Protein backbone atom coordinates (compact mmCIF):
# COMPACT_ATOMS: atom_id res chain seq x y z
CA UNK A 1 0.00 0.00 0.00
CA UNK A 2 1.13 3.57 -0.58
CA UNK A 3 -0.10 7.13 -0.05
CA UNK A 4 0.55 10.32 -1.97
CA UNK A 5 0.27 13.65 -0.20
CA UNK A 6 -0.31 16.21 -2.95
CA UNK A 7 1.32 19.62 -2.79
CA UNK A 8 -1.09 22.50 -2.22
CA UNK A 9 -0.11 26.08 -3.02
CA UNK A 10 -0.32 28.19 0.15
CA UNK A 11 -2.47 31.29 0.35
CA UNK A 12 -0.52 34.59 0.16
CA UNK A 13 -0.68 35.01 3.97
CA UNK A 14 0.31 31.40 4.77
CA UNK A 15 3.74 29.88 5.43
CA UNK A 16 5.31 28.03 2.49
CA UNK A 17 6.75 25.42 4.88
CA UNK A 18 5.12 22.00 4.61
CA UNK A 19 4.77 19.86 7.77
CA UNK A 20 4.45 16.08 7.34
CA UNK A 21 3.99 13.64 10.22
CA UNK A 22 4.49 10.02 9.25
CA UNK A 23 2.09 8.57 11.82
CA UNK A 24 -0.82 10.05 9.88
CA UNK A 25 0.16 7.97 6.83
CA UNK A 26 1.74 4.82 8.30
CA UNK A 27 5.28 6.23 7.96
CA UNK A 28 8.12 6.06 10.48
CA UNK A 29 9.61 9.52 9.88
CA UNK A 30 8.34 13.09 9.86
CA UNK A 31 9.65 16.13 8.04
CA UNK A 32 9.39 19.79 7.20
CA UNK A 33 9.91 21.03 3.65
CA UNK A 34 11.09 24.57 4.39
CA UNK A 35 10.91 27.52 1.99
CA UNK A 36 12.20 30.61 3.86
CA UNK A 37 13.00 34.21 3.01
CA UNK A 38 16.37 35.68 4.05
CA UNK A 39 16.59 36.09 7.83
CA UNK A 40 13.96 33.44 8.56
CA UNK A 41 14.45 30.22 10.52
CA UNK A 42 13.27 28.51 13.69
CA UNK A 43 14.40 29.49 17.18
CA UNK A 44 16.74 27.34 19.25
CA UNK A 45 15.07 24.02 20.09
CA UNK A 46 15.64 20.31 20.82
CA UNK A 47 14.11 16.95 19.85
CA UNK A 48 14.30 13.60 21.69
CA UNK A 49 15.56 12.05 18.42
CA UNK A 50 18.09 12.96 15.74
CA UNK A 51 17.34 15.41 12.95
CA UNK A 52 18.83 15.48 9.46
CA UNK A 53 18.71 18.44 7.07
CA UNK A 54 19.24 18.39 3.32
CA UNK A 55 19.88 21.84 1.86
CA UNK A 56 18.32 22.09 -1.61
CA UNK A 57 18.71 25.81 -2.38
CA UNK A 58 20.25 28.83 -0.67
CA UNK A 59 22.61 29.26 2.26
CA UNK A 60 21.81 28.29 5.86
CA UNK A 61 23.67 29.05 9.05
CA UNK A 62 23.30 26.26 11.60
CA UNK A 63 23.85 26.53 15.32
CA UNK A 64 24.31 23.08 16.84
CA UNK A 65 25.22 23.10 20.51
CA UNK A 66 28.09 25.62 20.77
CA UNK A 67 29.08 25.34 17.08
CA UNK A 68 27.97 27.55 14.19
CA UNK A 69 28.52 26.52 10.58
CA UNK A 70 27.15 27.21 7.11
CA UNK A 71 25.60 24.76 4.70
CA UNK A 72 24.98 25.07 0.96
CA UNK A 73 22.97 23.23 -1.73
CA UNK A 74 23.71 19.52 -1.62
CA UNK A 75 25.01 19.59 1.97
CA UNK A 76 23.51 17.27 4.58
CA UNK A 77 23.70 18.17 8.27
CA UNK A 78 22.88 15.76 11.12
CA UNK A 79 22.33 16.57 14.80
CA UNK A 80 22.03 14.04 17.61
CA UNK A 81 19.03 13.78 19.92
CA UNK A 82 18.67 16.39 22.69
CA UNK A 83 21.29 18.78 21.25
CA UNK A 84 20.02 22.39 21.00
CA UNK A 85 19.98 23.61 17.40
CA UNK A 86 18.55 26.09 14.94
CA UNK A 87 19.13 27.36 11.41
CA UNK A 88 18.63 30.65 9.60
CA UNK A 89 18.55 31.69 5.96
CA UNK A 90 21.68 33.84 5.64
CA UNK A 91 21.69 33.97 1.85
CA UNK A 92 20.36 36.64 -0.49
CA UNK A 93 17.57 34.45 -1.89
CA UNK A 94 15.17 31.78 -0.72
CA UNK A 95 16.30 28.83 1.42
CA UNK A 96 14.85 25.45 0.52
CA UNK A 97 15.71 22.76 3.02
CA UNK A 98 14.24 19.40 4.04
CA UNK A 99 14.27 18.73 7.81
CA UNK A 100 13.94 14.98 8.48
CA UNK A 101 12.81 13.92 11.95
CA UNK A 102 13.64 10.35 13.06
CA UNK A 103 10.17 9.95 14.56
CA UNK A 104 6.66 9.30 13.25
CA UNK A 105 5.58 12.53 14.95
CA UNK A 106 7.32 15.87 15.43
CA UNK A 107 8.32 16.53 19.04
CA UNK A 108 9.96 19.93 19.40
CA UNK A 109 10.77 21.92 22.54
CA UNK A 110 11.79 25.55 22.02
CA UNK A 111 14.39 26.90 24.43
C-alpha positions in Angstrom: 0.0 0.0 0.0 1.1 3.6 -0.6 -0.1 7.1 -0.1 0.5 10.3 -2.0 0.3 13.6 -0.2 -0.3 16.2 -3.0 1.3 19.6 -2.8 -1.1 22.5 -2.2 -0.1 26.1 -3.0 -0.3 28.2 0.1 -2.5 31.3 0.4 -0.5 34.6 0.2 -0.7 35.0 4.0 0.3 31.4 4.8 3.7 29.9 5.4 5.3 28.0 2.5 6.7 25.4 4.9 5.1 22.0 4.6 4.8 19.9 7.8 4.4 16.1 7.3 4.0 13.6 10.2 4.5 10.0 9.2 2.1 8.6 11.8 -0.8 10.1 9.9 0.2 8.0 6.8 1.7 4.8 8.3 5.3 6.2 8.0 8.1 6.1 10.5 9.6 9.5 9.9 8.3 13.1 9.9 9.7 16.1 8.0 9.4 19.8 7.2 9.9 21.0 3.7 11.1 24.6 4.4 10.9 27.5 2.0 12.2 30.6 3.9 13.0 34.2 3.0 16.4 35.7 4.1 16.6 36.1 7.8 14.0 33.4 8.6 14.4 30.2 10.5 13.3 28.5 13.7 14.4 29.5 17.2 16.7 27.3 19.3 15.1 24.0 20.1 15.6 20.3 20.8 14.1 17.0 19.8 14.3 13.6 21.7 15.6 12.0 18.4 18.1 13.0 15.7 17.3 15.4 13.0 18.8 15.5 9.5 18.7 18.4 7.1 19.2 18.4 3.3 19.9 21.8 1.9 18.3 22.1 -1.6 18.7 25.8 -2.4 20.2 28.8 -0.7 22.6 29.3 2.3 21.8 28.3 5.9 23.7 29.1 9.1 23.3 26.3 11.6 23.8 26.5 15.3 24.3 23.1 16.8 25.2 23.1 20.5 28.1 25.6 20.8 29.1 25.3 17.1 28.0 27.5 14.2 28.5 26.5 10.6 27.2 27.2 7.1 25.6 24.8 4.7 25.0 25.1 1.0 23.0 23.2 -1.7 23.7 19.5 -1.6 25.0 19.6 2.0 23.5 17.3 4.6 23.7 18.2 8.3 22.9 15.8 11.1 22.3 16.6 14.8 22.0 14.0 17.6 19.0 13.8 19.9 18.7 16.4 22.7 21.3 18.8 21.2 20.0 22.4 21.0 20.0 23.6 17.4 18.5 26.1 14.9 19.1 27.4 11.4 18.6 30.7 9.6 18.6 31.7 6.0 21.7 33.8 5.6 21.7 34.0 1.9 20.4 36.6 -0.5 17.6 34.5 -1.9 15.2 31.8 -0.7 16.3 28.8 1.4 14.8 25.5 0.5 15.7 22.8 3.0 14.2 19.4 4.0 14.3 18.7 7.8 13.9 15.0 8.5 12.8 13.9 11.9 13.6 10.3 13.1 10.2 10.0 14.6 6.7 9.3 13.2 5.6 12.5 14.9 7.3 15.9 15.4 8.3 16.5 19.0 10.0 19.9 19.4 10.8 21.9 22.5 11.8 25.5 22.0 14.4 26.9 24.4 
